[in-house]
């Protein structure tokens, strides 16, 4: 033992001296050129960002807020993402365990008979063994540290992936809800239009029976009634499909979805600052996840490089061997300690191929990181332009609806005054239905554009519960 002590101490000293370095490149964040402003934006970039707003402050509709909360609690995608995070965290724990020695034990009881030619020979007896084992790899070249670096980055990438799932889930719930309210509004318009055409058809039918109207006018009124009626079941079918989509996002069985404010009553943010383009590197969860994957790929290059160097390990054993339990740790005590060195001499080029694989995977991860950032810039730019242009479109469609309603009113007055046939009224009514439908669809597109813009910025979706709704005022 005394002779082994200097060698053992020397091995530890050497490991400590070399342990400060780790083979392979240290990670450095790539420099990605970020524009000063988002393409298509008419406002200069500023530190303030719409993404700093909490989601419950973005959505004023209490029903929509309750649906979002339910999705965060019970949504399938969120639960799957949380399970993936737990798996990745456990894998990181496995990698961290490599820093520490492995401790184990073994024990055995056997009955042994030796041959007559053995010394001593022709002996039968019991043999009891009990050993404590230790094995420890000294991280001389930083292989364990690189493995931990890669596992930690993969864990963080999974956590960012979970945040991305939450971001997408809540945005999908909001978009589907606005789409549902749009279908509700279209159904209301179609039912109102059908009622108007029904009155028209009944009027012409009575006049035809009395000889005051032509069969052509009656047939045309009936065709308009049938066309308006045909749109109602189609809308009802789409409403059920959208409700089923929402309940799937919420993690519950298909069923009706509660409604809140009408589509035209949904609040819109008056100002939508996008913030700085470079902030997307630190805000967008998919960009952050892509960077963590790049960190892991960089560490794996070091792991592959460390395979070229020998592995230094220390092993030890303490135990006993005797014919009975009473002498197991007395006269039968045994121990050993040693250091081992294991390294490659010739592997047929497989180690270099493994390193090339690791470097190629790093290059792929870098391209994916650059692509994620470029995609983020494009999504924010597209949503900014959409918000601005859809606002102008809604204004024009409001004018169109107002003008069409005025045309219906004037055509009705001309018909009642005997200045025109009822065909003018029917023509104006035919224009009103698509105009009103286009208006509510544009309103829906504006709302979903805000949701998409908030998601593109990596907005404030988080797991913190929203504050309770304000208490209703007391009645005096």
C-alpha positions as CSV (number, residue, x, y, z in Angstrom):
1,X,0.0,0.0,0.0
2,X,2.8,2.4,0.8
3,X,4.4,1.7,-2.6
4,X,1.1,2.4,-4.4
5,X,0.5,5.6,-2.6
6,X,3.1,7.7,-4.5
7,X,1.8,6.4,-7.8
8,X,-1.8,7.0,-6.8
9,X,-1.0,10.6,-5.6
10,X,0.9,11.2,-8.9
11,X,-2.1,10.1,-10.9
12,X,-4.4,12.4,-9.0
13,X,-1.9,15.3,-9.4
14,X,-1.6,14.7,-13.1
15,X,-5.4,14.6,-13.5
16,X,-5.7,17.8,-11.6
17,X,-3.1,19.6,-13.7
18,X,-4.6,18.4,-16.9
19,X,-8.2,18.7,-15.8
20,X,-8.3,22.4,-16.3
21,X,-8.3,22.0,-20.1
22,X,-10.9,20.3,-22.3
23,X,-10.3,19.3,-25.8
24,X,-12.5,20.7,-28.6
25,X,-13.6,24.2,-29.3
26,X,-15.2,26.4,-26.7
27,X,-18.6,27.7,-27.8
28,X,-18.9,31.2,-29.1
29,X,-22.2,32.6,-30.3
30,X,-22.2,33.3,-34.0
31,X,-22.5,36.9,-35.0
32,X,-25.7,37.2,-37.0
33,X,-26.3,40.5,-38.9
34,X,-29.5,42.0,-37.7
35,X,-31.2,44.9,-39.5
36,X,-31.8,48.2,-37.8
37,X,-35.5,48.0,-38.5
38,X,-38.0,45.4,-39.6
39,X,-38.7,45.3,-43.3
40,X,-42.0,47.0,-44.2
41,X,-42.3,48.7,-40.8
42,X,-43.2,52.4,-40.9
43,X,-42.1,52.9,-37.3
44,X,-38.4,53.2,-36.2
45,X,-37.2,50.3,-34.0
46,X,-37.3,51.0,-30.2
47,X,-36.5,49.1,-27.0
48,X,-40.2,48.9,-26.2
49,X,-42.0,45.8,-27.6
50,X,-45.5,44.5,-27.9
51,X,-44.0,41.2,-26.7
52,X,-43.5,42.7,-23.2
53,X,-47.2,42.6,-22.6
54,X,-48.6,39.6,-20.7
55,X,-51.1,37.5,-22.7
56,X,-53.9,38.2,-20.3
57,X,-53.5,41.9,-21.0
58,X,-53.6,41.3,-24.7
59,X,-56.9,39.5,-24.6
60,X,-59.6,41.5,-23.0
61,X,-62.4,38.9,-23.6
62,X,-62.8,37.0,-20.3
63,X,-64.1,33.9,-22.1
64,X,-61.1,33.8,-24.4
65,X,-58.9,34.2,-21.3
66,X,-60.6,31.2,-19.6
67,X,-60.0,29.1,-22.7
68,X,-56.4,30.0,-22.8
69,X,-56.0,29.1,-19.1
70,X,-57.7,25.8,-19.7
71,X,-55.4,25.0,-22.6
72,X,-52.3,25.8,-20.4
73,X,-53.6,23.4,-17.7
74,X,-54.9,20.5,-19.8
75,X,-53.6,20.9,-23.4
76,X,-52.1,17.7,-24.8
77,X,-49.2,19.5,-26.5
78,X,-48.2,21.2,-23.2
79,X,-48.3,18.0,-21.3
80,X,-46.3,16.2,-23.9
81,X,-43.7,19.0,-23.9
82,X,-43.5,18.9,-20.1
83,X,-42.8,15.2,-20.3
84,X,-40.0,15.8,-22.8
85,X,-38.5,18.3,-20.5
86,X,-38.5,15.8,-17.6
87,X,-36.8,13.2,-19.9
88,X,-34.2,15.6,-21.0
89,X,-33.6,16.7,-17.3
90,X,-33.1,13.0,-16.4
91,X,-30.6,12.6,-19.2
92,X,-28.7,15.6,-18.0
93,X,-28.6,14.0,-14.5
94,X,-27.1,10.8,-16.1
95,X,-24.4,12.9,-17.7
96,X,-23.7,14.7,-14.4
97,X,-23.2,11.4,-12.6
98,X,-20.1,10.8,-14.6
99,X,-18.3,13.4,-12.5
100,X,-18.5,11.0,-9.5
101,X,-17.0,7.6,-8.8
102,X,-19.2,4.5,-9.2
103,X,-19.6,2.6,-5.9
104,X,-20.9,-1.0,-5.8
105,X,-20.8,-4.2,-3.9
106,X,-20.8,-7.9,-4.4
107,X,-21.4,-10.8,-2.1
108,X,-21.4,-14.6,-2.5
109,X,-21.8,-17.9,-0.7
110,X,-20.6,-21.2,-2.2
111,X,-19.6,-24.7,-1.3
112,X,-16.2,-25.7,-2.8
113,X,-14.4,-29.0,-3.3
114,X,-10.8,-29.0,-4.5
115,X,-9.1,-31.7,-6.5
116,X,-6.9,-34.2,-4.9
117,X,-4.1,-32.9,-7.0
118,X,-4.5,-29.3,-5.6
119,X,-2.7,-27.9,-2.6
120,X,-4.3,-28.4,-0.3
121,X,-6.0,-31.2,-2.0
122,X,-9.3,-33.1,-1.6
123,X,-10.8,-30.4,0.6
124,X,-14.5,-29.5,0.8
125,X,-15.7,-26.3,2.5
126,X,-17.7,-23.2,2.4
127,X,-16.5,-19.9,0.8
128,X,-18.0,-16.6,1.7
129,X,-17.1,-13.4,-0.2
130,X,-18.1,-9.8,0.3
131,X,-16.6,-6.8,-1.6
132,X,-17.0,-3.1,-1.9
133,X,-16.1,-1.8,-5.4
134,X,-15.2,1.7,-6.6
135,X,-14.4,2.9,-10.1
136,X,-13.7,6.5,-11.2
137,X,-12.8,8.0,-14.5
138,X,-10.5,11.0,-14.2
139,X,-11.7,13.7,-16.6
140,X,-8.2,14.5,-17.8
141,X,-9.2,15.6,-21.3
142,X,-12.6,17.1,-20.5
143,X,-14.7,14.3,-22.1
144,X,-17.0,14.2,-19.1
145,X,-17.3,18.0,-19.1
146,X,-18.1,18.1,-22.8
147,X,-20.7,15.4,-22.3
148,X,-22.3,17.5,-19.5
149,X,-22.1,20.6,-21.6
150,X,-24.0,18.8,-24.4
151,X,-26.6,17.3,-22.1
152,X,-27.2,20.6,-20.4
153,X,-27.7,22.4,-23.7
154,X,-30.0,19.7,-24.9
155,X,-32.0,20.0,-21.7
156,X,-32.2,23.8,-22.2
157,X,-33.2,23.3,-25.8
158,X,-36.0,21.1,-24.7
159,X,-37.2,23.7,-22.2
160,X,-37.2,26.3,-24.9
161,X,-39.1,23.8,-27.1
162,X,-41.7,23.6,-24.3
163,X,-42.0,27.4,-24.3
164,X,-42.4,27.3,-28.1
165,X,-45.2,24.8,-27.7
166,X,-46.9,27.0,-25.1
167,X,-46.5,30.0,-27.4
168,X,-48.0,28.1,-30.4
169,X,-50.8,26.5,-28.3
170,X,-52.1,29.8,-26.8
171,X,-51.9,31.5,-30.2
172,X,-53.7,28.6,-31.9
173,X,-56.5,28.8,-29.3
174,X,-56.9,32.6,-29.8
175,X,-56.8,32.3,-33.6
176,X,-59.3,29.5,-33.6
177,X,-61.6,31.4,-31.2
178,X,-61.5,34.5,-33.4
179,X,-62.3,32.2,-36.4
180,X,-65.2,30.8,-34.5
181,X,-66.6,34.2,-33.7
182,X,-66.2,35.1,-37.4
183,X,-68.2,32.0,-38.4
184,X,-70.9,33.0,-35.8
185,X,-71.1,36.5,-37.4
186,X,-71.3,35.0,-40.9
187,X,-74.1,32.7,-39.7
188,X,-76.0,35.6,-38.3
189,X,-75.6,37.6,-41.6
190,X,-76.7,34.6,-43.6
191,X,-79.8,34.0,-41.4
192,X,-80.7,37.7,-41.6
193,X,-80.3,37.6,-45.4
194,X,-82.4,34.5,-45.7
195,X,-85.1,36.1,-43.7
196,X,-85.0,39.1,-46.0
197,X,-85.2,36.9,-49.1
198,X,-87.9,34.8,-47.5
199,X,-90.1,37.9,-47.1
200,X,-89.3,38.9,-50.7
201,X,-90.2,35.4,-52.0
202,X,-93.5,35.4,-49.9
203,X,-94.3,38.9,-51.4
204,X,-93.8,37.8,-55.0
205,X,-95.7,34.6,-54.4
206,X,-98.7,36.4,-53.2
207,X,-98.5,38.9,-56.0
208,X,-98.1,36.1,-58.5
209,X,-101.2,34.5,-57.2
210,X,-103.0,37.8,-57.6
211,X,-101.7,38.4,-61.1
212,X,-99.6,41.4,-60.0
213,X,-96.2,39.8,-60.4
214,X,-94.4,37.8,-63.1
215,X,-93.2,34.2,-62.8
216,X,-89.7,35.5,-63.6
217,X,-89.6,37.8,-60.5
218,X,-90.9,35.0,-58.3
219,X,-88.4,32.4,-59.6
220,X,-85.6,34.8,-59.1
221,X,-86.6,35.6,-55.6
222,X,-86.9,31.8,-54.9
223,X,-83.4,31.3,-56.3
224,X,-81.9,34.0,-54.0
225,X,-83.7,32.4,-51.1
226,X,-82.4,29.0,-51.8
227,X,-78.9,30.3,-52.3
228,X,-78.9,32.1,-48.9
229,X,-80.4,29.0,-47.2
230,X,-77.7,26.7,-48.6
231,X,-75.0,28.7,-46.9
232,X,-76.4,28.2,-43.4
233,X,-75.8,24.4,-43.0
234,X,-72.3,24.8,-44.5
235,X,-71.6,27.5,-41.9
236,X,-73.1,25.4,-39.1
237,X,-70.9,22.5,-40.1
238,X,-67.8,24.7,-40.1
239,X,-68.7,26.0,-36.6
240,X,-68.9,22.5,-35.2
241,X,-65.5,21.6,-36.8
242,X,-63.9,24.7,-35.3
243,X,-65.4,23.9,-31.9
244,X,-63.9,20.5,-32.1
245,X,-60.6,22.0,-33.0
246,X,-60.7,24.2,-29.9
247,X,-61.7,21.4,-27.5
248,X,-58.8,19.3,-28.8
249,X,-56.4,22.2,-28.0
250,X,-58.0,22.5,-24.6
251,X,-57.5,18.7,-24.0
252,X,-61.2,17.8,-23.5
253,X,-63.9,15.9,-25.3
254,X,-65.7,17.5,-28.2
255,X,-68.6,19.8,-27.2
256,X,-69.9,23.3,-27.4
257,X,-67.4,26.2,-26.8
258,X,-68.6,29.2,-24.8
259,X,-68.7,32.6,-26.5
260,X,-67.7,36.0,-25.2
261,X,-67.6,39.3,-26.9
262,X,-68.7,39.6,-30.6
263,X,-66.0,39.9,-33.2
264,X,-66.5,43.6,-33.7
265,X,-66.3,44.1,-29.9
266,X,-62.9,42.5,-29.5
267,X,-60.3,45.1,-28.4
268,X,-57.3,45.8,-30.5
269,X,-54.0,47.3,-29.2
270,X,-53.7,50.9,-30.3
271,X,-49.9,50.8,-30.7
272,X,-47.9,47.8,-31.7
273,X,-44.1,48.5,-31.2
274,X,-42.1,45.6,-32.5
275,X,-38.9,46.3,-30.5
276,X,-35.4,45.7,-31.8
277,X,-34.7,43.0,-34.4
278,X,-31.7,41.8,-32.5
279,X,-33.9,41.1,-29.5
280,X,-35.5,38.2,-31.3
281,X,-32.2,36.2,-30.6
282,X,-33.0,36.4,-26.8
283,X,-36.8,36.4,-26.9
284,X,-38.0,33.8,-29.5
285,X,-38.0,30.3,-27.9
286,X,-37.4,28.6,-31.2
287,X,-34.3,30.7,-31.9
288,X,-33.1,30.1,-28.3
289,X,-33.7,26.4,-28.7
290,X,-31.8,26.4,-32.0
291,X,-28.8,28.1,-30.2
292,X,-28.8,25.5,-27.4
293,X,-28.8,22.8,-30.1
294,X,-25.8,24.6,-31.5
295,X,-24.1,24.6,-28.1
296,X,-24.7,20.9,-27.8
297,X,-23.3,20.2,-31.2
298,X,-20.2,22.2,-30.4
299,X,-19.7,20.2,-27.2
300,X,-20.1,16.9,-29.1
301,X,-17.1,18.0,-31.2
302,X,-15.1,18.0,-28.0
303,X,-16.5,14.6,-27.0
304,X,-15.4,13.2,-30.4
305,X,-12.0,14.8,-30.1
306,X,-11.5,13.3,-26.6
307,X,-11.9,9.8,-28.0
308,X,-8.4,10.2,-29.5
309,X,-6.8,10.4,-26.0
310,X,-6.4,7.7,-23.4
311,X,-8.9,7.3,-20.6
312,X,-7.4,7.3,-17.1
313,X,-9.4,5.5,-14.4
314,X,-8.9,4.4,-10.8
315,X,-10.4,1.2,-9.4
316,X,-10.5,-0.1,-5.9
317,X,-11.8,-3.1,-4.0
318,X,-12.2,-3.8,-0.3
319,X,-13.7,-7.0,1.0
320,X,-13.2,-10.3,2.6
321,X,-12.8,-14.0,1.6
322,X,-13.2,-16.8,4.2
323,X,-14.8,-20.0,5.0
324,X,-17.1,-18.4,7.5
325,X,-18.7,-15.1,8.4
326,X,-16.7,-14.7,11.6
327,X,-13.4,-14.3,9.7
328,X,-14.7,-12.4,6.7
329,X,-13.3,-9.0,7.7
330,X,-10.6,-10.2,10.0
331,X,-8.2,-12.9,8.7
332,X,-10.0,-13.0,5.4
333,X,-9.8,-9.3,4.6
334,X,-8.7,-8.3,1.1
335,X,-8.2,-5.0,-0.7
336,X,-6.8,-3.6,-3.9
337,X,-6.3,-0.2,-5.6
338,X,-5.0,0.6,-9.0
339,X,-5.0,3.0,-11.9
340,X,-5.6,2.0,-15.5
341,X,-4.9,3.7,-18.8
342,X,-6.9,2.8,-21.9
343,X,-6.3,4.4,-25.3
344,X,-6.7,3.8,-29.0
345,X,-3.8,2.7,-31.3
346,X,-5.6,1.8,-34.5
347,X,-9.4,2.0,-35.2
348,X,-9.5,1.9,-39.0
349,X,-10.3,5.6,-39.3
350,X,-13.5,5.4,-37.3
351,X,-12.4,8.0,-34.7
352,X,-11.7,10.6,-37.4
353,X,-15.0,9.7,-39.1
354,X,-16.8,10.3,-35.8
355,X,-15.1,13.7,-35.4
356,X,-16.1,14.6,-39.0
357,X,-19.7,13.6,-38.1
358,X,-19.7,15.8,-35.1
359,X,-18.3,18.8,-37.0
360,X,-20.9,18.2,-39.8
361,X,-23.6,18.1,-37.2
362,X,-22.3,21.4,-35.8
363,X,-22.4,23.0,-39.2
364,X,-26.0,21.8,-39.6
365,X,-26.9,23.2,-36.2
366,X,-25.4,26.5,-37.1
367,X,-27.3,26.7,-40.4
368,X,-30.5,25.8,-38.5
369,X,-29.8,28.6,-36.0
370,X,-29.2,31.2,-38.7
371,X,-32.4,30.0,-40.5
372,X,-34.5,30.3,-37.3
373,X,-33.3,33.9,-36.8
374,X,-34.0,34.8,-40.5
375,X,-37.4,33.1,-40.3
376,X,-38.2,35.1,-37.2
377,X,-37.3,38.4,-38.9
378,X,-39.5,37.5,-41.8
379,X,-42.5,36.6,-39.7
380,X,-42.4,39.8,-37.7
381,X,-42.0,41.8,-40.9
382,X,-45.0,40.0,-42.6
383,X,-47.2,40.5,-39.5
384,X,-46.3,44.2,-39.2
385,X,-47.3,44.8,-42.8
386,X,-50.4,42.6,-42.4
387,X,-51.6,44.6,-39.3
388,X,-51.1,47.9,-41.2
389,X,-52.7,46.8,-44.5
390,X,-55.6,45.0,-42.9
391,X,-56.5,48.1,-40.9
392,X,-56.7,50.0,-44.2
393,X,-58.7,47.1,-45.8
394,X,-61.2,47.1,-43.0
395,X,-61.8,50.8,-43.4
396,X,-62.5,50.4,-47.1
397,X,-64.8,47.4,-46.4
398,X,-66.7,49.4,-43.8
399,X,-67.3,52.0,-46.5
400,X,-68.4,49.4,-48.9
401,X,-70.9,48.0,-46.5
402,X,-72.2,51.4,-45.7
403,X,-72.6,52.3,-49.4
404,X,-74.3,48.9,-50.2
405,X,-76.8,49.4,-47.4
406,X,-77.5,52.8,-48.7
407,X,-78.0,51.4,-52.1
408,X,-80.5,48.9,-50.7
409,X,-82.4,51.7,-49.0
410,X,-82.5,53.9,-52.1
411,X,-83.6,51.0,-54.3
412,X,-86.4,50.1,-51.9
413,X,-87.6,53.7,-51.9
414,X,-87.6,53.8,-55.7
415,X,-89.5,50.5,-55.9
416,X,-92.1,51.7,-53.3
417,X,-92.5,55.0,-55.3
418,X,-93.1,53.0,-58.5
419,X,-89.9,54.4,-60.1
420,X,-88.2,51.0,-60.6
421,X,-88.8,47.3,-60.6
422,X,-87.9,45.2,-57.6
423,X,-85.0,43.8,-59.6
424,X,-83.0,46.8,-58.4
425,X,-83.7,45.9,-54.8
426,X,-82.7,42.3,-55.4
427,X,-79.5,43.3,-57.1
428,X,-78.5,45.6,-54.1
429,X,-79.4,42.8,-51.6
430,X,-77.1,40.4,-53.6
431,X,-74.2,42.8,-53.1
432,X,-74.9,43.3,-49.4
433,X,-74.3,39.7,-48.2
434,X,-70.8,39.3,-49.6
435,X,-69.9,42.8,-48.5
436,X,-70.9,42.2,-44.9
437,X,-69.2,38.8,-44.9
438,X,-66.0,40.2,-46.2
439,X,-66.1,42.9,-43.5
440,X,-66.3,40.4,-40.6
441,X,-63.6,38.2,-42.3
442,X,-61.3,41.2,-42.5
443,X,-61.9,41.9,-38.8
444,X,-61.0,38.4,-38.0
445,X,-57.9,38.6,-40.1
446,X,-56.8,41.7,-38.1
447,X,-57.3,40.0,-34.8
448,X,-55.4,36.9,-35.9
449,X,-52.7,39.1,-37.3
450,X,-52.1,40.6,-33.9
451,X,-52.0,37.1,-32.4
452,X,-49.5,36.0,-35.1
453,X,-47.4,39.2,-34.5
454,X,-47.3,38.5,-30.7
455,X,-46.2,35.0,-31.4
456,X,-43.6,36.1,-33.9
457,X,-42.1,38.4,-31.3
458,X,-41.8,35.5,-28.8
459,X,-44.4,37.3,-26.6
460,X,-45.1,37.0,-23.0
461,X,-46.6,33.6,-22.9
462,X,-45.5,32.1,-19.6
463,X,-46.7,29.6,-16.9
464,X,-47.5,32.3,-14.4
465,X,-51.3,32.3,-13.6
466,X,-53.1,35.5,-14.6
467,X,-54.4,37.8,-12.0
468,X,-58.0,37.2,-10.9
469,X,-60.6,39.2,-12.8
470,X,-61.8,42.4,-11.2
471,X,-64.7,42.1,-8.9
472,X,-68.0,43.5,-10.2
473,X,-69.0,46.9,-8.7
474,X,-71.3,46.6,-5.6
475,X,-74.9,47.7,-6.1
476,X,-76.0,50.5,-3.9
